[in-house]
Amino acid sequence: MYRIILFDVDDTLLDFKAGELKSLAKMFARLNLTYSPRIEASYLKINASLWRDYEAGRITRPELFDVRFAKLFRHHHIEADPHLAERTYHHFLDQEAILLPRVLDTLDALQDYRLFIVSNGIEPVQRERLASSGLIDYFEDIFVSDSVGSPKPTVAFFDYVAKRIPRFDRRETLIMGDSLTSDIQGGINGKIDSIWFNPHFQPNRDHITPTYQLNEFSDLTKLLALNS
């Protein structure tokens, strides 16, 4: 029987991809740079690769932010300051808080459960986005990697969470998120059952096995009812 649910934020509760692309286009416009679908695709590929490196402990968060636009600009022969681009991009991105469908109604139905945030974002930014989206009051506490000192999916991250949640019991805990390498691998590392939120029916090419898979966020209530 589950009593504690740990939620990822981006692309689980909030539509990060939509906010990401809006912010990227705004940054290019602000810096008077040419923006195209080809550049957008390159950024998404470079960024995803760097986040995988961060989750695996191969680079730090500051290193990720320091190199992603440098790599992009070098690849496309763009003459621009990558550090200014990063600051400008973050300025826009930090203001984006687009709710995914059925999130509010589902959280309203989970009043008998203890809800927490587990994120690889930046804590002040995530708190602001959760507040502006109307979500923050649903959660007892928020755990973000820059404050924890370790990223999801590390054991250290989940040990930190376990020590700071009163009456924490791994057997009664679920983690729900969209990332196999961060959220689901984190559940495995933390010995916590997991839900892969996969609304776009993406194939599992990472061979990381979640306990459950949901394609509709609202189906979480049905899953919990079956395990009550």
C-alpha positions as CSV (number, residue, x, y, z in Angstrom):
1,M,0.0,0.0,0.0
2,Y,1.5,3.3,-1.1
3,R,1.3,6.4,1.1
4,I,4.2,8.6,-0.2
5,I,4.5,9.8,-3.8
6,L,7.6,11.5,-5.1
7,F,7.0,13.6,-8.2
8,D,9.4,14.8,-10.8
9,V,8.5,18.3,-12.1
10,D,9.5,18.9,-15.7
11,D,7.5,16.9,-18.3
12,T,5.6,15.2,-15.4
13,L,3.7,18.1,-13.8
14,L,4.8,21.0,-16.0
15,D,5.2,21.1,-19.7
16,F,9.0,21.8,-19.8
17,K,9.4,21.0,-23.5
18,A,6.9,23.7,-24.5
19,G,8.5,26.3,-22.2
20,E,12.0,25.2,-23.3
21,L,11.3,25.8,-27.0
22,K,9.6,29.1,-26.3
23,S,12.5,30.3,-24.2
24,L,15.1,29.2,-26.8
25,A,13.3,31.1,-29.6
26,K,13.0,34.2,-27.3
27,M,16.7,34.1,-26.5
28,F,17.8,33.9,-30.1
29,A,15.4,36.9,-30.9
30,R,16.7,38.9,-28.0
31,L,20.4,38.4,-29.1
32,N,19.4,39.1,-32.8
33,L,20.6,35.6,-33.8
34,T,19.1,33.5,-36.6
35,Y,16.9,30.7,-35.3
36,S,15.8,27.6,-37.3
37,P,14.4,24.1,-36.9
38,R,17.9,22.8,-37.6
39,I,19.4,24.8,-34.7
40,E,16.6,23.8,-32.4
41,A,17.2,20.1,-33.2
42,S,20.9,20.5,-32.5
43,Y,20.3,22.2,-29.2
44,L,17.9,19.5,-28.0
45,K,20.4,16.8,-28.9
46,I,23.4,18.5,-27.2
47,N,21.3,19.4,-24.1
48,A,20.0,15.8,-23.7
49,S,23.5,14.4,-24.0
50,L,24.8,16.8,-21.4
51,W,22.0,16.0,-19.0
52,R,22.7,12.3,-19.3
53,D,26.4,13.1,-18.5
54,Y,25.2,15.1,-15.4
55,E,22.9,12.3,-14.2
56,A,25.8,9.8,-14.6
57,G,28.1,12.0,-12.6
58,R,30.5,12.7,-15.5
59,I,30.0,16.5,-15.4
60,T,28.7,19.0,-12.9
61,R,25.6,21.2,-13.3
62,P,27.8,24.4,-13.8
63,E,29.8,22.6,-16.4
64,L,26.5,21.6,-18.2
65,F,25.4,25.3,-18.3
66,D,28.8,26.5,-19.2
67,V,29.2,24.4,-22.4
68,R,25.9,23.7,-24.0
69,F,25.5,26.9,-25.9
70,A,29.3,27.0,-26.6
71,K,28.9,23.6,-28.3
72,L,25.8,24.7,-30.2
73,F,27.3,27.9,-31.4
74,R,30.5,26.2,-32.4
75,H,28.6,23.5,-34.3
76,H,26.6,26.1,-36.3
77,H,29.4,28.7,-36.6
78,I,27.4,31.3,-34.7
79,E,29.4,34.3,-33.5
80,A,27.8,35.0,-30.1
81,D,28.6,34.9,-26.4
82,P,27.5,31.5,-25.0
83,H,27.5,32.8,-21.4
84,L,25.2,35.7,-22.3
85,A,23.0,33.2,-24.2
86,E,22.8,31.0,-21.2
87,R,21.8,33.9,-18.9
88,T,19.2,35.2,-21.3
89,Y,17.8,31.7,-21.9
90,H,17.4,31.1,-18.2
91,H,15.8,34.5,-17.7
92,F,13.0,33.4,-20.0
93,L,12.9,29.7,-19.0
94,D,12.6,30.5,-15.3
95,Q,9.3,32.2,-16.0
96,E,7.7,29.3,-17.8
97,A,5.2,27.2,-15.8
98,I,2.8,25.5,-18.2
99,L,0.7,22.8,-16.5
100,L,0.3,19.4,-18.2
101,P,-3.3,18.1,-18.7
102,R,-5.2,16.7,-15.7
103,V,-2.4,17.4,-13.2
104,L,-4.5,19.6,-10.9
105,D,-7.6,17.4,-10.8
106,T,-5.4,14.4,-10.1
107,L,-3.5,16.1,-7.3
108,D,-6.8,17.2,-5.8
109,A,-7.8,13.5,-5.6
110,L,-4.6,12.6,-3.7
111,Q,-5.4,14.3,-0.4
112,D,-4.9,11.1,1.5
113,Y,-1.4,10.7,0.3
114,R,1.9,12.5,1.2
115,L,3.3,14.2,-1.8
116,F,6.9,15.5,-2.4
117,I,8.9,16.9,-5.2
118,V,12.2,15.4,-6.4
119,S,13.9,17.4,-9.2
120,N,17.2,17.9,-10.9
121,G,16.3,21.6,-11.4
122,I,17.5,24.6,-9.5
123,E,15.6,25.0,-6.2
124,P,14.6,28.7,-6.2
125,V,13.5,28.3,-9.9
126,Q,11.5,25.2,-9.3
127,R,9.8,26.7,-6.2
128,E,8.9,29.8,-8.2
129,R,7.5,27.8,-11.1
130,L,5.5,25.5,-8.8
131,A,4.1,28.6,-7.0
132,S,3.2,30.4,-10.2
133,S,1.5,27.3,-11.6
134,G,-0.6,26.8,-8.4
135,L,1.0,23.5,-7.4
136,I,3.3,24.3,-4.6
137,D,0.8,23.9,-1.7
138,Y,0.1,20.3,-2.7
139,F,3.6,19.2,-1.6
140,E,5.0,18.7,1.9
141,D,8.5,19.4,0.8
142,I,10.7,19.9,-2.2
143,F,14.0,18.2,-2.9
144,V,16.1,19.6,-5.7
145,S,19.6,18.3,-6.7
146,D,21.4,21.6,-6.4
147,S,20.4,21.8,-2.7
148,V,20.7,18.1,-2.0
149,G,24.3,18.1,-3.4
150,S,23.7,15.0,-5.7
151,P,21.6,14.5,-8.8
152,K,18.9,12.0,-9.4
153,P,19.3,9.1,-9.9
154,T,22.1,8.7,-7.4
155,V,21.7,6.7,-4.2
156,A,23.0,9.8,-2.3
157,F,20.0,11.8,-3.6
158,F,17.5,9.3,-2.4
159,D,19.2,8.7,0.9
160,Y,19.0,12.4,1.5
161,V,15.3,12.4,0.7
162,A,14.7,9.3,2.9
163,K,16.3,11.0,5.9
164,R,14.3,14.2,5.6
165,I,10.8,12.8,5.1
166,P,9.3,12.0,8.5
167,R,8.1,8.3,8.9
168,F,9.6,7.5,5.5
169,D,9.1,3.8,4.4
170,R,10.5,2.8,1.0
171,R,7.9,0.0,0.8
172,E,5.1,2.6,0.9
173,T,6.8,5.0,-1.6
174,L,6.4,5.6,-5.3
175,I,8.4,7.9,-7.6
176,M,6.7,9.1,-10.7
177,G,8.5,10.8,-13.6
178,D,9.1,10.9,-17.3
179,S,12.8,10.0,-17.4
180,L,14.0,6.4,-17.4
181,T,17.6,7.4,-16.6
182,S,16.7,9.9,-13.9
183,D,13.4,9.0,-12.3
184,I,13.1,5.3,-12.9
185,Q,16.8,4.5,-12.4
186,G,16.5,6.7,-9.3
187,G,13.7,4.5,-8.0
188,I,15.8,1.4,-8.7
189,N,18.8,2.9,-6.9
190,G,16.7,4.1,-4.0
191,K,14.8,0.8,-3.7
192,I,11.5,2.6,-4.4
193,D,8.8,1.4,-6.8
194,S,8.5,3.6,-9.8
195,I,6.0,4.9,-12.4
196,W,7.3,5.8,-15.8
197,F,5.0,8.6,-17.1
198,N,5.1,8.1,-20.9
199,P,2.3,10.1,-22.5
200,H,3.8,10.0,-26.0
201,F,4.3,6.2,-25.9
202,Q,8.1,6.4,-26.3
203,P,9.9,3.1,-26.7
204,N,12.1,2.0,-23.8
205,R,15.5,1.8,-25.4
206,D,17.4,2.2,-22.1
207,H,16.2,-1.3,-20.8
208,I,15.5,0.3,-17.4
209,T,12.4,-1.4,-16.1
210,P,9.8,0.7,-14.2
211,T,7.4,-1.0,-11.8
212,Y,4.5,0.6,-13.6
213,Q,3.9,2.7,-16.8
214,L,1.2,5.3,-17.2
215,N,0.3,7.2,-20.4
216,E,-2.4,9.4,-18.8
217,F,-1.6,11.3,-15.6
218,S,-5.1,10.9,-14.3
219,D,-4.6,7.1,-14.3
220,L,-2.5,7.5,-11.2
221,T,-5.6,7.5,-9.1
222,K,-6.7,4.2,-10.6
223,L,-3.3,2.6,-10.0
224,L,-3.2,3.7,-6.4
225,A,-6.8,2.4,-5.8
226,L,-5.7,-1.0,-7.1
227,N,-2.8,-1.0,-4.6
228,S,-4.8,0.2,-1.6
